[in-house]
Amino acid sequence: MRPHYAEYVKHAMRFYAKSRINASSEQPRFKTEADKKNWNACHTALNTYSDEEREVFVALYSDTAPLPEAIAKIAKEHRMEQNHVWNMVNDLEKKVAKRRGLI
């Protein structure tokens, strides 16, 4: 069972990944203060990972497929075990949730 904050973090990470892919500058323009806080929480949490791991996360969350399907696809592309990718996702979710005060 996924933690209560998982959907919130997924939404925040998809916004972050989309903004990084389409970015013309380091930070996007934010429509709301919540978007800005979410983006900053994601950015700060991602900076605790290596460049390769950040690449995996951006690819994962920029995929529009459901998370389990996206994880399977990313694991195959990066020659990683799906369980390892799930563990990375769980760890990232906790870091972002803590930074947003959800846990």
C-alpha positions in Angstrom: 0.0 0.0 0.0 1.3 3.4 -1.0 1.7 6.1 1.7 -0.8 8.9 1.9 1.6 11.5 0.5 2.6 9.4 -2.6 0.0 10.9 -5.0 0.9 14.4 -3.8 4.6 13.9 -4.4 3.9 12.2 -7.8 1.9 15.3 -8.9 4.7 17.6 -7.7 7.4 15.5 -9.4 5.5 15.4 -12.7 5.3 19.2 -12.6 9.0 19.4 -11.7 10.0 17.0 -14.5 7.8 18.8 -17.1 9.2 22.2 -16.1 12.8 20.9 -16.3 12.3 19.4 -19.8 10.6 22.5 -21.1 12.7 25.0 -19.2 14.2 28.0 -20.8 15.6 29.1 -17.4 16.6 27.4 -14.1 13.3 28.0 -12.4 9.9 28.1 -14.2 7.3 30.8 -13.6 4.9 29.6 -10.9 1.2 30.2 -10.9 0.8 29.6 -7.2 2.9 29.7 -4.0 2.1 26.0 -3.6 3.6 25.2 -7.0 6.8 27.1 -6.1 7.1 25.3 -2.7 6.5 21.9 -4.5 9.1 22.7 -7.1 11.7 23.8 -4.5 11.0 20.7 -2.4 11.5 18.4 -5.4 14.6 20.3 -6.5 16.2 20.1 -3.1 15.4 16.5 -2.6 16.7 15.6 -6.1 20.0 17.4 -5.3 20.7 14.6 -2.8 21.0 12.1 -5.6 23.7 11.6 -8.3 23.3 13.0 -11.8 22.4 9.6 -13.1 19.7 9.1 -10.5 18.3 12.5 -11.2 18.1 11.6 -14.9 16.2 8.5 -14.0 13.7 10.4 -11.9 13.1 13.1 -14.5 12.6 10.4 -17.2 10.3 8.5 -14.8 8.1 11.4 -13.9 8.0 12.9 -17.4 6.4 9.7 -18.6 2.6 10.0 -18.7 2.1 6.2 -18.1 0.9 5.0 -14.7 3.8 4.8 -12.3 4.2 1.0 -12.3 4.4 1.0 -16.1 6.8 3.9 -16.1 9.0 2.2 -13.5 9.1 -1.0 -15.6 10.1 0.9 -18.7 12.8 3.0 -17.0 14.2 0.0 -15.2 14.6 -1.8 -18.5 16.1 1.2 -20.3 18.6 1.9 -17.6 19.3 -1.8 -16.9 18.2 -1.6 -13.3 16.1 -3.9 -11.2 12.5 -2.7 -10.8 12.7 -3.2 -7.0 15.7 -0.8 -7.0 13.8 1.8 -8.9 10.8 1.4 -6.5 13.1 1.8 -3.6 14.5 5.0 -5.1 11.0 6.3 -5.7 10.0 5.5 -2.1 13.1 7.3 -0.8 12.4 10.4 -3.0 8.8 10.5 -1.9 9.8 10.6 1.7 12.4 13.3 1.1 9.9 15.5 -0.8 7.1 14.9 1.7 9.3 15.9 4.6 10.4 19.1 2.8 6.7 19.9 2.2 5.8 19.1 5.8 3.5 16.2 4.8 5.2 13.9 7.3 
